[in-house]
Amino acid sequence: MTDRMLALDHVMVHVPDAEAAGALFERLGFVATPKSGMPGLSNRLLCFPRTDTGAGVCNYVELMQLEDPLRAPPPMPQLLVAMGAVSTVLSVTDAAAVVDRLRGQGLRLGPALDLARDWHLPDGTTITPSFRVAIPEIGQAPVYWNFCQHKTPELYVRPEFTAHANGAQAITRVWATDPDPEAAARHYVAYWGADWDGSDIRLDHGPALRLLTPEALEATLPGSGGSAAPGIKGMTIRVTDAGRAAAIARAAGFTPVETPEGPLIPAPQAAGCFLLYSEGADA
């Protein structure tokens, strides 16, 4: 089958300045990739070693800056308005085939676009991750998503990008809110071909998407912060030692919150998207 969704591959976080956002996460003990540019956009990534690169799947956070709305592909200027996490991005087997299938299901989206980014490394070399991406029109999903087909997934797992001082290993869950999580989940079952167990939405690889009402999220993770509007609120990051990751944050001036699920960096301190540290393999 060439039109499969493989994984919730990465999370796009809109930031006002990609360079500065990367520096903020470096203070938390992450490694951020060099800043790279695409038409009208720039970004830095937080890449993790837990991937299925053989299947074309990656696992990372994308810190995305809108630099020129007139050059950015639509509807990115409309998506990149509020700061914080704005999209889950899926990895797929064949982006063009997925576009055709989704259009057949009534989804409105543009063609698959071939893009690349250059990473200029400290040793003077340049590597060029490349991919094919498709971007649905805004307003069709409870929590926005788009998708990409990786052409060079092996570049995202290079040791210099994935050896984080805070022991970060992977995104294992994305947390989002919606007034009616059950109705929202049906959207992802229909368009992603995902499984839903009444709590988590999952594909064959990668992190789960958990949809809660705002009230349920606050009860589960008190003090997570963030806006009351529906959308992506945060991520669970698997780490080797949650206490050590929290200690690195405190030493850098952050104020982790202890929750029943583990230490958490509140959304206002983490570019509008909370980080929940967990040692569980599938937290």
N, C-alpha and C positions, 0 to 999 in steps of 0.2 A: 504493500500500500504506500503510495507516494504522497498522500495528503494528511499525514499523521502529525498531531501535536505530540512532541516528545517530553517536554518538561516545562515547568515554570523556571525559566533559565536565569533571568536576572530582574532586578528592580530598578526602575528609573526614578531618580530623585532630582527634582528641579532645584538648582542652586543659583544664586545671583552671580557667583564667581567660582568657576570650576577649580582654579588654582588654589584659592583660599579654602574652599571646601575640602580639597585633598589634604591641605595642611592641617585642618581641624581634625580630620580622622587620623592623620599621622600622630597627633598628640594623644589620641586614644589607643595608640599602639598598632594601628593598621599600616600596611604599605599601600600607597596609592601609585598607580601607573603614571607615567608622564602625561601632561596635558596633550590632547590631540584634537584636531579639527575636522569637521565635516561641513558641508554647505550650510552656513548660517548658525552652526552649532559648535560647541566644544565640550570636552568631557575629561574626567579622570575616573578610573575604575578602582574598586577594591575587589581583587580576584581571590578565589578560594580554590584549594587543591581538590576538594571533593567534587569531582565532575565525572561525566561519562563521555569523555572526548571522542572515544571511538564511535559513539552513536551521534556525535555532533552536538553534544550538550555541554554547556558551561554553567558556572555558578558565580555570580558577582553582583556588586552594587555599582550602578552607573550614576555618577554625579554630573548632571547635564546642565549646561548653561546655554541659554538662547542669546546669541550674539547679534544676529541680523535677521529679523522677522521676514524681510523681503526675500532672503535667499534660502531660508529653511523650508524643507518640504512640508506641504500641508498634510494634516492639520497641526503640525508641531507648534506654530506660534499660538494657536488657541489652547493647546494642551499645556504649554509651559507658561502658565499665568501665576497660579498660586505656588508658593514654595513648599517643598516637601515631596514625598513620594507621590508620583502621578500615574505610574503605569507598571503593571507586571508585563514582562516581555517573555514570550514563549519561544523555545527552539522547535523547529519543525524540520521534517524530512525534505520537503520541496516547497519553497515559498510560493512559487507560481501555481502549483497544484492546489495548495491550500487556499489561495486567493480564489481560484475557480470554484472550489467546493463551497466556500463561505458565501460567495455571490449567489450560488445556487440555493443556499439556505436563506437568502434575503438580506444578508449583511451588506452594507455599503462600505466599500474600501477601494483605495487606489491600487495601481499595479505594484508588483514587486520591484523594488529599486536596488540596484547594485551599488554598494558603498564600501569605503575603506577608510582606515585611519592610520596615520604614521605615529609610531612611538620612537622618539629619538632617545637612545639609551646613553648612560653616562660614559660608556667606552667609545662613543662616537658612531656606533652602528645604528641602523634604523630597521625596525621590523614593521610589517604592515598587515595587521589583522583585516580581513575582508569578509563581507557577509552580504546577504540579500535580505531586505527588510520590507514589510508591508504594514501600512498604517490605516486601520479602520477610521471612519468618521466618528467624531465624538458624539456621545449621547445615546449610543446603542447598547451599552453594557452598564450593569450596576456599578462595577469598578472597572475603570478603563484598562484595556490590554491591547498589545500589538504583538508582532512576532517576527522572527528572523531565522534565516538558514545560515549557520556558520560554515564558512569555507576554510578557516584556519583555527579551529578550536584549540589546537595544541599550543598556540601562542599565549593563551590566557592562563596556563598552568606552569609557566616558567618559574623556577624557584625564587628568582629575585622579586616576583610579584606576589607570591603566595606564602612566604615565610614571615608571618605577622608576629610582632613582639608580644601581643596579647593572646597568642595561641588560637586565633580565629581559624576555623576549618571549613565552615560552610554556612550558607543560609539554609535553615531547615524548615522554617515556617514564615509565611507572610500573613500579617494580621490586618484585617480590614473590617470596616463597619458598613452596615446597611440597615434601614428600618425594617426590612423583611428578608432576613438571611435565607429562609427557605426558598422564596421566590427567586432571589438572586442566584442561589446555587443552581437552579434549573437552567439558567442561561449558560453556565459553564459546562454543565453536563451535555447540553445540546450542541454547543459550538466547539468545545474543546474535545468532546468525547471523554470527559473526565469521570472519575468515580467520586461519589459523595456518600459519606457514611453518617450523615446527619450532623457532622462537626467539621471535618476537613474535606477539601476538594483536592484530589490528587491525580496526577498523570503517572506514567510509568517510571519517570526519573524525576529527580529534583525535589524542591521543597513543596510543602502543602500550602494551600490557601485556606485560612480560617476566616469565616464570615460571622460576625456577631453584631448584635445591636450595640449602639454606643453605651447603653447602660450595662450590658453584659461584659463589654470590654473593660469598663471601669471597675466592675466587681471582680473581674479576673486579674487585672493588672492595675491596681490602684496607683495613681501617680504617674501614669505613662505620659500624660500631657497630650498636646496636639489639639487641632480644631475639632469642633463638634460636627462638621460636615461629613457626610458619608465619603468613604474612600480608604486608601491604604494608610495605615497608622504606624506600622512598625514591622520589625523583623526579629525572629529568633536567630541568633548566631551561635552555632555550636563552637565551643572553645575547649581547650584542653583542661583549663582550670578557671572556673568562673570567678572565684575569689581573687585570683591573681589579675584577671582582666579588669575587675572592678577596682583593684588597688592601683593599677596603672592609670585608670581614669581619674581616681581621686587625687593622685599625685600630680596630675596635669591640671587640676582645678575644676574637674567635673564633679557632679554630686549624684552618684548612683543611688537609686531607690531600691530597697529590698522588697521584693514581691514574693508571693507564694510560689512563683515559677522560677525565681532566681533574680540576681541583680539586674537592674534595668537603667539604661541611660535615657532620661526623659526626652521626648521629641524636641522640645525647644533647644536642647543642648546638642542635638545630633542632626542638624539640618532639617528639622521638622519631621523626622521619622525615628521613632524610638528603637533602641537596640536592647533586646533581652538576651542576656548571656546564659547559656545552658550547656551542661556537659553531656546531656543525653544525645545518643546517636540519632534519634528521631523525635526530637522534642517539639 
